[in-house]
Amino acid sequence: MAIALVDLLDENQIVLNLKARTRDDAMAELIDVLANNRKIDNREKFLAQVCAREKTNSTYGADGVAFPHARTDLANEMALAAGRSEAGIPWTGRGEIAHLIFLIAVPEKLITDYLVLIGAIARATKDQPLRTLLLHAETPQEFIATMLSAPSI
């Protein structure tokens, strides 16, 4: 059975005010959240994997949303950390700025599941009114409720 977004959204893994100002720092900040919640086994190694993946092929989607991820043996189950930056974080060399970042740890065996997950998040965040609500959510609970209210979830 495919993993549903509702099962991965956790208020302890949502950062509404990222401190990071660079792409790599934003990914590190979100990986810290996963490590602190015991979702990944080795923070430094997973950060290296995510950064290597990002340098090979940017995970910037569109409309200020990025989906950094890595398939790894450092996670026993799929894990998601979401972050928001009001100022925006330069994500690509083409000037694209990310305001919403959904970082995903993907166990090696769950190849199809993560594609379904990224697709669901991408469809939901493609909706301008929903993105606006996510950018103004005052609590992690409100952020989660907004994500789950998307028709495509």
N, C-alpha and C positions, 0 to 999 in steps of 0.2 A: 504494500500500500504506500502511496506517495506521501511524503512528509508535507504537512500543511503549514502555512505561514502562522496560523493561530498557535501552533505548537512550539514555534520558535521565538515569537515575540515575548520578551521578558522585561518587565520594567527595570530590573537590575542591570540590563544590558542595553539601555538607551541613554545616550549622553545628549542632552538638549543644548548644551553650550560647550562645544568642543573648544579647547584651549589652543589646539594646533593651528598653525598658519601655513604649513606646507603639507603636501600630499603624504609624504612618508611619515611625518609626525602625526597626522590624522589617523593613518593606518595603525601606527604604534599605539596611539591612545585607545583606539577601539580594541586592539589585540590585548592591551592591558586589562580591559573590562572582561574579555573572555577568559584570560588567565586567572584573574581574581575570582571569577565564578566557576573555576575548575572545568572549563569547557575544552581547553587545549592543554597539552602536556609540557610543551617547551616554548615559552614566549619568544625567545630570541630566534630559534630555528623557524618557527612559524612566521615571524616577521620577515625573515630572509626569504622564505618561500613566497609570501604575498608580494613583497617588493620585486622579486625576480619576475613573478607573473605580470605585475603591472608594467615593468620596463619592457617586457616582450610584447605585450598587447594591452593597451589602456582599457580599463573597465569603465571608463566614463560612458554613460549611456546617452543622455540628452537632458535638456531642461534642468541642469543643475543637479543631476543625480548620478552617483557613481556606485559601482557594485564590486569593490575589490574582493577577491576570493582566491583560495588555493585548494587544490585537492591535496590531501595530506594524510600521513599515518599518525599525526599528532592529535587527532580528534577521533573519539569513538562514536560520536554521533554528530549530525549536522548542528552547527551553532551559528547564531546571528547576533551581531552587535550593530546597533544603528546610532548614527551620530548626526548632529545638525550644527551648522555653522552659519550664523546670521551674516557675517562678513563675507563668507565664501572662501574656499580654498582653491588656489590655482591647481588644476588637475592635469592638464595636458600642456604641451608646448605650443598648442594652437590658441591658447588664451581661454580655454573652457574652465569655468569656475563651478565647483561642487558645493552645494549647500546641504544636501542630504546624502549621507554615505551609509550604505548597507554592506557591512563586512561579513563575509561568510566563510566559515571553516567547513570544508567538505571532506568527509572520510573518503578514501580512495574508492571504496565499493559503491558509493552513492552517486555515480556519474549522472544518471538520468534525473534523479531527484533534485539536484541543485539547478539543473536547467529549468525544471518546472518552477522552482522557487524564484529564481531570478526573473523568469517570464512573468510570474504573478506580481512581483514587486514592480517590474518595469511597466506593466499594463496599469497598475494602480497609480503609480506616480506620473504617468503620462497625462493624467487629468489635472489641469491647471487649478481648479477649485480645491481639489484634494491636496495638491502640493502646498497651496497657500495655507490650508488648515494645518498641515504638518509643520510648516514653518512658524506657525503661531501657537502651536500646542503649548500649554503652560506646564503640563506634567507628563511624565512617561505614560501614565494611564490614558491620558487624553490622546497622546501620540498613537498608542496601540489601538484605541477605539476608532480613531480616524482611519488608520490603515485597514482595519477589519471592516469598516463601513464601505470600502470600495466595492463596486459591483463585480469586479473581476477577481476578487479573492474568494 
